[in-house]
Amino acid sequence: MKKVLIFLSIFLAFSGKADEFGASREVAQEEFASNSLVNFRSNKFSHNSNRSVLIPDFSAKGLNYEVELTDIFMGNFSALPFQREDMFFGMLFNAYISNYSEYCAANLPPDKIQLMTQVCASETITKNGFGIVINRTCTSYKMEPTGVYAAPAMYRAMKDLEKFQLKNVLSLMDNSDVWGGTAKRMGEMKAVHMDMAALIRMNGCNSAGLKQFEENLRLLALNKMPIRIEALIKERERTKVKSISANQDFKKLVEDLVYENSRQWNFNRYHEGSIDNVQILSKDAQQRPTEIKADYFFTGWNGKSKGSVRITFTNQGLPNCLYFSDFPTTCRSASRKITGRYAQGTYANQ
């Protein structure tokens, strides 16, 4: 039961709207009520059955989730490593809404909707014989505005997604390592908020590229077909590497994977360039590693310390999971940006 409560609190915190069930007004518009979104769609998309599109400028270069955000923009939903029901997508969606509200307030439509949150209005306080508070119980609640606004279409998608994810929240639980999972989710939440803020600044609040990304984000939340940019999707498929070389600089690979993941760490700070003692623990039939172990240094609560990381690979020979020594059973996904470079032979020994 304790794990269930912890998981539920994490889910609500990561949604960015714990106990948020109200809005400043009822929504009476259709899905494309946002004027900027309607204009973008009518100006940029042809009206044929394939919903073919012009290709607007868009960049997610250098971000933590560069590949994932670009896949959403392209409408390449099948390539995403997460699904609509995953908590990670809920974090991503809410991070976009909150950051767009912060940085692009002037670009929201007049009928924007303010998000509300439930807070305690009055409480019962229990004290012991020494006058020390030992318990607080909320007896009544009230709704308060958050200062975060969303376009009606995005707000409706957000509410639909929240209901869907809350209904399935218990099935998303990982009972094996609740504390490691919590640390992982906190790191992911930090990374997606950094990415959303940077993505908006890089592309511009009212740019065609960001609007395409926003619309596909909304369609994914509603479990609808994306607006696909077929030319970009086909180009990615065309350049996909079919065979991965076994002769690569694995120390450099581990360095880049650990450094990229360390950008999500909440407390520890990785010592860049400290990867050492790289060991290939096992190989597949093509002599590619299936598991690697290495040591590194970081600064944490106890100052400079030594840690270790174990990296597993997929059957296709790509880095898959990073298992750090502080949470040895928690899989932290390898950056798709780095695995893509690895597949292209960027780390190949000369």
N, C-alpha and C positions, 0 to 999 in steps of 0.2 A: 504493500500500500504506500509506503514511503516513496518508493521509486515512481509510482504513478503520480503522486502529488508533485514530486520534483519535476517530472517530465511535463506535467500540465502547466506548471509555473514557467518553465522554460519556453513552452509553446506560446503562451500568452505574452511573455516578455518579448520574444522574437517577432511576434506579429506586430509589435510596436503599438498595440492598442489593447492592453490588458483590460478586460471587462468592458470593452467599448462596443455598445450595442445601439447607440443613438446617432442621429444626425441633426443638423440645424434645420432641415426641412425635408419634406417628402420629395422623392425623385419621381417626376412625371414625364421625363423625356424618353425618347427612344435611344437605342444603343449608341447612335452617332450624334448625340445632342451637342457635344462639344464642337463649337464652330470651327476652331482651328483644325480639329481632326477631320471634320467633314470636308473643309476646303482642301486639305492636304490630299485626301483620298480622291476627290473629284478632279483635282488638278494633276495628280501624279499617276493615276492608275487608269488603264484602258478598261472598258466595260465588256470584256469578253468572258467566256466561261472559264478560261484559265487564269483570270485575274492577273494577266501579265503586267509588269511594271517597268517604268524607267528606273534607273539605278541612281538613287540620290547619294550624295557624299555622306560617309559615315566612318568613324574611326573609334576603335576601342584599344588601340595599340598601347602596349605597356601596362595594361591593367591586370589585376589579379586574375580576373575571369575573362580575359581578352577573347578567347575562342568561344566561350559559351555565349557572351553578349553578342558577338558577331553572328553566331548561329541563330539567335533570336531575331536579329535584324534581317537576316537572309530568309527567315521562315523555314530554316532547316531543323525543325523540331525533332525529327527522328534521330539526329546526331547528338542531341543533348544528353548529358550523363545524369539528368534528373527528370522527374515527371511532375505533373501538376500536383499530385498528392504529397510530394516531398516537402518537408519543412523548409528546406533550402530555398525552394521556389517561393514560398510564402515570405521569407525574409527578403528575397530579391525584389519581389513585387512591392512590398511595403517600403523598402529602402528607396525605390524609385519615386514613389508617391511623396514621401517625406522630403526628399532632397529636391524634387521638382517644385514642391510648395515653397521651400526655403529660397531657392535660387531663381525661380521663374514665376514668382507671384504675379507679376504684371502680365504674364502670358496665359494665366488661367482665365476661363470664360466667366462672364458676369454671374452665371448661375452655378458657380462653384459651390461645393458643399464642405462645410467644416466638420472634421472628425471630432467626436466626443469621447470622453473617457469617464468611467465610473470611479468615484472616489468616496471615501468614508466621510459621512456628514456628522455622525456622532458615535461615540464608543463608550463601552463600559470598562473601567480600569479596576483591576484587582491588585491590592497591595498585601504584603505580609505584615507580621507584627512589628517589623522594624520600619515600616513605611516605604519599603522598596517595591516598585512596580514589578509584578511577576506575570501579569497577563493583561492583554488588551483585546477586547472583542468588539468588532464593529456592529452597531445595532441598527444603523440606517445609512443609506447611500444616496448620492446625488450625482447628476451628470454635469461635467464641466467641459468647456471647449479646450481643445489641445493647441489651437493656433495653426494646425496643419489642415490644408485644403486640398481637395481633389476635384477634377472635372467630373461631371455626373457619370459619364460612361466608365471612367476608371473607378469611381467610387462603387458603382454597381458591381463591377467585376471583382473588386476587392472583397465586398460583402459575400458574393457568391463563393469565392475562393475560401474565405474564412469559415463559412458554414461547412463546406465540403471537407476542409482539412480538420476542423474540430470534430466532425463526425467520425473521422478516420484516425484520430490522434493516437488512440491506444494501439492500433495496429502498426504504428510507426515506431513504437518503443523498441529500444535495444536493451534488453535486461542484462546483457553480459557486462557492460561497463558504463554505468550511468554517469559517473564522475568524468571519465574520459570523454564520453559523448557530450557532456555539458561543456567541457573545455573546448572541444572541437567546434561546437555550435557557436560559442562565444567568439571564437576566432573567425569563423565564417561570417558572422554578423558584422564584425569589425571590417572585414574585407569588402563585403558587398556595399556597405555604406560609403567606404572610401571610393569604391569603383563608381557608384551612382553619382556621387558629387563630381568626380573627375569626368565621367562620361558626358554629363550635362555641360560642364565648362568647355570640354573639347569640341563638342558638336554644336552648341548653341541651343537656347531654349525653344526656338521656333523653327529650327532647321528641318528640312525634309527628312534627313536621315534619322534624327531623333524621333520624329513623329512616326516614321515607319517602325522603329524599334518599339515605341510605346504601343502602337496598334497591335503588333504581333505579341507583345507582352500581355495585352488585354485578351487577345484571342486565345492564348495558351491558358490563361486563368479561367476562361469560360469553356475550355475543352473544345475549341472550334478550330477549323482548318486555318493554317497561316496564309499570309500573303507571301508567296515565295518569289525570290529573285533567282530564277532558274539558271541564268548564265553564271552567277557566282557559285551556286551549288554544284553545277556541272564542272566548273573549273576546279573546285576543291576535290571532287571525285577523281578528276583526270590526273591531278598531281599527287594523289594519295600513293604512298610508297607501298609496294607489294611485298618487298623482302627487306628485312632489317639486318644490317651487318653485325657480326659478333665482335669485330675489331674496332672498339671505340674506347675513348678516354672516360672510363667510368668514374674516376675521381672528380673530373670536371662535371660530369653528369650529376653525381651525388651532390656536389657543391651547389649547383644551380637549383636542384630540386629542394634541398634543405633551405637555401636562402629564400626561394620563392615562397615556401610554406611558412617560413619564419615571419613573413610580413603579416601573418594572421595571428601570431602569438600575442597573448594578452599581458604576460608578466616577464617571461624570460626574453633575453636579447641575444640573438645569435652572433658569434664572432665570425664575421665574414672571412672566408678563406681558411678556416680552421679544420676542414675535413681531412682526416688522416686514417691510416690503418684500414684501407678499403679492402674488404675480403669478398670474393665471389663464393657464396656458400653452395650454390647448385647451378647447373646448366641444363638446357634442353638438348634435344637431339641435334640441333644446328649449332651447338656450342655457345648459344646466347645465354646470358644469366637469367635465372628464374628467381634468384634471391641474392641480395647484396647486403652486407653489413659494414658500417663505418663508424668512426668516432668523430666527435666535434666538441667545441667549447662554446659555452654560453654564460651569460651573467644572469643570475637569478636572485632569490631572497638571500642566499648564502654567499653572494659574491661570485667570482669566477668558478665555474664547475665544468666537469667533463660529462658529456652525455653520449649516447649511441643511437643510431637509427638503423632500422632494418627495412629494406625496400623489396617488395615483391613485384613480379612482372606478370603480364597477361600471357595467354597462350600464343598471342601474336608477337610476343617479345617486347612489349611496351611497358614502361614503369606504370605501376598500378596503385599501390598503397605504400605510405610511409608510416612505420610504427616506431615512435620515439620511446626512449627508455622510461620516461616518467609515466606514460600511459601505453604500455607495451601491447595491449590488445585492441587499441583504438586505431582504425584505419583512417589516415588522413590522405585524401585523394591526391595523387600526383598531378601537378599542373599540366593541363592539356597543351598549354603553350610550350612547355619544355619537352613534353613527350613528342609533340609535333616536330620540334627541331631535331630531336634524337632520331626519329623515324626518317627524317630527310638527310641524315648523315652528318649533321653539324658537329658531332663529337667524334667523328671517325678519325682514327690515328692516321697521320700522314706517312 
